[in-house]
Amino acid sequence: MVSQINFAWLEITGKCQLACEHCYADSGPQGTHGVMRSRDWRDVIAQLSGQGATTVQFIGGEPTLHPDLPDLVKHALHQGLRVEVFSNLVHIADSVWEVLERPGVSLATSYYSDDPDEHAAVTRRPTHTRTKANIAEAVRRGIPIRAGVVDVRDGQRTDAARRQLISLGVDDIGSDRLRQVGRGVRHQEPGVSQLCGRCASGVIAISPDGAVWPCVFSRWLPVGNILEATLTDILDSPAAEEVRGNLRIEFAKRRQAIPEAGKKDDPCGPKKLCDPQCGPACGPACNPSCWPHGTGPCSPKGGCQPNYD
């Protein structure tokens, strides 16, 4: 029985204008669009729609650097999918603004500080002014936008960053912390402890080279390649089922280790996995606000995508 997919990250490029010190994808100016071509991504999108998926997120790298992004967004909409584009908002071409304004499309970005120098220390590029201006432009155009404030440096002005986002008109603001994957690795190796606990089923990520992962953070757990097999065959494979089963076991152990959180898998209830007061033992599940418009764990739709890039 193939696993039902509700949401997919489509990592269409590893190329980015920035070289963020914590980038889980290790993307940057030296990155490439990989071996996946536009026809491959279109086929993936059609397969996802056939699987019953409701939402896809175009991510990177910086997805707006991919020349086919506007056409891929249109194709996803034509397939009946909702679309989110996760961008650093350094530069948005007119053709991208046009598709972002279409019904069914939303925008997400990461934000680090109200201080341009501190922001640049994280992104390694002086782009705060442009990102801030394009956030304001998205609000002006009426494009649904959410922002994630990612805490990666000691003493970072995250509270001030949130206040600045509010002043710009952003009302969907989440938070996340450093995840030790890619350039984010500090004193730990990438592992299950870096995952939020929601990637055992219902979500999938696909890389610029066609690799299929449980999510964008679990890059060490490929379950197949979309250039070599259909999505249905990959999801129904013994390798995929083994990975999903192992993740479920690990996440169940995590819930049992949290006082009062093991009774129900209910992140919305008091004293459960995402209670802000539950402390460091809660692990990554308490840190991200990773639920896009209308698709959170407390909404009928469900879904998962991180406020992180």
matplotlib code that plots the C-alpha trace (Angstrom):
import matplotlib.pyplot as plt

x = [0.0, 1.7, 2.1, -0.2, 1.6, 0.0, 2.9, 6.2, 9.3, 10.6, 14.3, 14.7, 18.2, 21.2, 22.2, 21.8, 23.0, 23.8, 26.1, 24.2, 26.4, 23.7, 22.3, 21.1, 21.4, 24.9, 23.8, 25.4, 26.7, 28.6, 25.5, 23.8, 20.3, 21.3, 20.3, 16.5, 15.1, 11.8, 10.1, 11.2, 9.8, 6.6, 6.3, 7.0, 4.3, 1.8, 2.7, 2.2, -1.2, -2.1, -1.0, -3.5, -1.0, -2.5, 0.6, 4.1, 6.8, 9.5, 12.7, 16.5, 19.0, 17.1, 14.2, 13.7, 17.2, 15.7, 14.6, 11.6, 10.1, 7.2, 6.2, 6.5, 4.3, 1.7, 1.9, 1.4, -1.6, -3.0, -2.6, -4.8, -2.0, -1.5, 2.0, 4.4, 7.7, 10.4, 12.7, 15.4, 13.7, 17.0, 15.7, 12.3, 11.9, 8.7, 7.8, 8.0, 6.0, 3.3, 2.9, 3.2, 0.1, -1.9, -4.6, -3.3, 0.3, 2.0, 5.5, 7.8, 11.2, 13.7, 14.7, 17.5, 17.7, 16.5, 20.2, 21.6, 25.1, 23.9, 21.7, 24.7, 26.8, 24.4, 23.8, 27.4, 26.0, 24.8, 21.3, 19.1, 17.8, 16.7, 15.0, 13.2, 12.0, 10.7, 8.9, 7.1, 6.4, 4.8, 2.6, 1.7, 0.7, -1.5, 0.6, 0.2, 3.6, 5.0, 8.4, 10.6, 13.0, 15.9, 18.1, 21.6, 23.9, 24.5, 22.7, 20.9, 18.3, 15.4, 12.8, 13.7, 13.5, 9.9, 8.9, 10.3, 8.4, 5.2, 5.8, 6.2, 2.8, 3.7, 1.3, 2.4, 5.8, 7.4, 10.7, 13.3, 16.8, 20.0, 19.6, 22.9, 22.6, 24.7, 26.6, 24.6, 26.7, 28.5, 29.1, 26.7, 26.4, 23.1, 20.6, 17.1, 17.6, 17.6, 14.1, 10.8, 9.1, 6.6, 8.4, 7.6, 4.6, 2.6, 5.6, 8.4, 11.3, 12.9, 16.4, 17.9, 19.4, 16.2, 16.9, 13.8, 14.1, 11.5, 12.1, 14.6, 16.5, 16.8, 19.3, 21.2, 18.1, 17.4, 14.7, 15.0, 15.5, 12.7, 14.7, 15.0, 11.5, 8.0, 7.0, 4.5, 7.2, 9.6, 7.0, 5.9, 9.5, 10.9, 13.6, 11.0, 8.9, 12.0, 13.0, 9.4, 9.2, 12.6, 11.6, 8.2, 10.1, 12.5, 9.8, 7.7, 10.7, 11.0, 7.3, 7.6, 10.6, 8.6, 6.5, 2.8, 3.4, 3.1, -0.6, -1.7, 0.2, -1.5, 0.9, -2.0, -3.0, -1.5, 1.7, 2.2, 5.0, 5.0, 4.2, 6.6, 7.4, 8.3, 12.0, 15.1, 14.0, 11.3, 13.9, 13.2, 9.4, 9.2, 11.2, 9.9, 6.6, 6.5, 2.9, 2.0, -1.2, -4.2, -2.2, -1.0, -1.5, -4.5, -6.2, -8.1, -5.4, -2.2, 1.2, 4.7, 7.3, 10.0, 10.5, 14.1, 16.4]
y = [0.0, 3.2, 6.0, 9.0, 12.2, 15.5, 17.9, 17.9, 20.1, 20.5, 21.6, 22.7, 24.2, 24.3, 27.7, 30.8, 34.3, 33.8, 31.5, 31.4, 29.9, 27.5, 26.3, 22.8, 22.3, 23.7, 25.8, 29.0, 30.8, 27.7, 25.6, 24.2, 23.3, 19.6, 17.1, 17.4, 19.2, 21.1, 18.1, 16.0, 18.5, 18.7, 14.9, 14.9, 17.5, 15.5, 12.4, 14.3, 15.5, 11.9, 10.8, 13.2, 15.8, 19.2, 21.5, 21.8, 24.1, 25.3, 25.7, 25.6, 27.0, 30.0, 28.8, 32.2, 31.7, 28.7, 30.0, 27.7, 28.6, 30.6, 27.8, 25.2, 27.2, 27.5, 23.8, 23.0, 25.3, 23.7, 20.3, 21.6, 22.1, 25.0, 26.4, 28.1, 29.6, 29.8, 32.6, 34.7, 37.7, 39.2, 39.7, 39.0, 39.3, 40.7, 37.3, 35.8, 38.6, 37.8, 34.1, 34.9, 37.1, 34.2, 32.7, 29.6, 30.8, 32.0, 33.1, 32.3, 33.7, 33.5, 36.5, 36.9, 40.4, 44.0, 45.0, 44.8, 44.0, 41.1, 39.9, 39.9, 38.0, 35.1, 35.3, 36.3, 38.9, 42.5, 41.9, 42.9, 46.1, 44.2, 41.4, 43.9, 45.9, 42.8, 41.6, 45.0, 44.7, 41.3, 42.7, 45.6, 43.3, 41.2, 38.1, 35.7, 35.7, 34.0, 34.6, 32.4, 34.0, 31.6, 31.8, 30.7, 33.1, 33.9, 37.2, 37.4, 40.1, 37.7, 39.6, 42.8, 40.9, 39.8, 43.4, 44.6, 42.0, 43.0, 46.6, 45.5, 44.0, 40.3, 38.6, 34.9, 34.7, 31.5, 30.6, 28.0, 27.3, 26.0, 22.5, 20.6, 19.6, 20.8, 24.0, 24.0, 21.2, 22.3, 19.6, 16.9, 14.8, 15.0, 12.7, 12.1, 14.6, 17.4, 16.4, 17.9, 14.5, 15.0, 13.5, 9.8, 10.0, 12.4, 14.5, 14.0, 16.0, 15.8, 17.1, 18.7, 15.4, 13.4, 12.0, 11.4, 12.1, 12.0, 15.8, 18.4, 17.9, 14.1, 14.2, 11.2, 9.0, 8.7, 6.3, 6.3, 8.5, 9.9, 9.7, 5.9, 5.0, 6.4, 8.1, 5.3, 2.7, 4.6, 5.2, 1.6, 0.2, -1.8, 0.9, 3.6, 1.6, 0.7, 4.4, 5.4, 2.6, 3.6, 7.2, 6.4, 4.3, 7.2, 9.8, 7.6, 7.3, 11.1, 11.5, 9.0, 10.9, 14.1, 14.4, 14.4, 14.4, 10.7, 10.4, 11.7, 12.8, 16.2, 19.2, 21.5, 20.5, 21.9, 20.3, 18.4, 18.3, 22.0, 23.6, 26.6, 25.8, 22.2, 22.8, 21.6, 17.9, 18.5, 18.8, 20.1, 19.6, 22.6, 25.0, 25.4, 27.1, 25.0, 25.0, 27.1, 28.9, 26.7, 23.5, 23.4, 20.5, 22.3, 22.8, 20.2, 20.0, 19.2, 19.5, 20.5, 22.8, 24.6, 28.3, 27.8, 28.3]
z = [0.0, -1.1, 1.4, 0.9, 0.1, 1.0, 0.6, -1.4, -1.3, -4.9, -4.5, -8.1, -7.7, -5.6, -6.8, -4.6, -4.4, -0.7, 1.2, 4.6, 7.3, 8.4, 5.0, 5.3, 1.5, 1.3, -1.6, -2.9, -6.0, -7.0, -7.0, -10.1, -11.2, -11.2, -13.8, -13.4, -16.4, -16.7, -18.3, -15.3, -12.8, -14.8, -14.7, -10.9, -10.4, -12.4, -10.4, -7.1, -8.2, -9.1, -5.6, -4.1, -2.9, -2.2, -1.9, -3.3, -2.2, -4.7, -2.8, -3.3, -3.3, -4.5, -6.7, -8.4, -10.0, -12.0, -15.4, -15.5, -12.1, -13.6, -15.9, -13.2, -10.8, -13.6, -14.3, -10.6, -10.4, -13.6, -11.8, -9.0, -6.5, -4.1, -4.4, -2.1, -3.2, -0.6, -1.6, 0.0, -1.8, -2.9, -6.4, -7.9, -11.6, -13.1, -14.5, -10.9, -9.4, -11.9, -10.9, -7.2, -7.6, -8.9, -6.7, -5.0, -4.7, -1.5, -0.6, 2.3, 3.4, 6.2, 8.2, 10.7, 12.1, 11.9, 11.8, 8.2, 9.5, 11.6, 8.8, 6.5, 9.0, 8.6, 4.9, 4.0, 1.6, 2.3, 1.1, 4.0, 2.3, -0.8, 1.2, 3.4, 0.4, -1.4, 1.8, 1.8, -2.0, -1.5, 1.2, -1.0, -3.9, -1.5, -1.9, 1.1, 2.8, 5.9, 7.4, 9.6, 12.0, 12.3, 15.4, 14.5, 16.3, 20.0, 21.0, 17.6, 17.4, 16.7, 18.7, 16.9, 13.6, 14.5, 15.3, 12.1, 10.1, 11.9, 11.0, 7.3, 7.4, 7.9, 10.2, 9.7, 11.5, 12.8, 14.3, 14.0, 15.4, 13.9, 12.4, 12.1, 8.5, 5.6, 6.6, 9.8, 11.3, 14.4, 17.0, 15.8, 12.7, 10.7, 12.3, 13.5, 16.3, 13.8, 12.4, 13.7, 13.9, 11.1, 8.2, 8.6, 6.3, 4.2, 3.0, 0.5, -0.9, -4.3, -5.1, -8.2, -9.0, -8.5, -5.1, -3.0, 0.7, 3.6, 4.0, 3.0, 6.3, 6.0, 3.1, 4.4, 4.0, 0.2, -0.6, -4.4, -7.4, -9.5, -12.7, -12.2, -10.9, -10.6, -7.4, -6.7, -7.0, -4.8, -2.0, -2.2, -2.1, 0.8, 1.2, 1.7, 4.1, 6.2, 6.5, 7.4, 10.0, 11.6, 11.7, 13.4, 16.0, 16.7, 16.9, 19.2, 21.6, 21.6, 22.5, 25.3, 26.7, 27.1, 30.2, 29.5, 25.7, 25.0, 25.7, 22.3, 19.2, 19.6, 19.1, 19.6, 23.1, 26.3, 27.6, 24.4, 21.9, 21.0, 24.3, 24.5, 28.1, 27.6, 27.6, 25.7, 26.0, 23.5, 20.7, 17.2, 17.4, 19.7, 17.6, 14.1, 13.3, 10.2, 9.1, 6.0, 5.4, 6.3, 6.5, 10.2, 12.5, 14.1, 10.7, 8.6, 5.9, 7.8, 6.2, 7.0, 5.7, 7.7, 8.2, 7.3, 4.4]

ax = plt.figure().add_subplot(projection="3d")
ax.plot(x, y, z, "-o")
ax.set_aspect("equal")
plt.show()
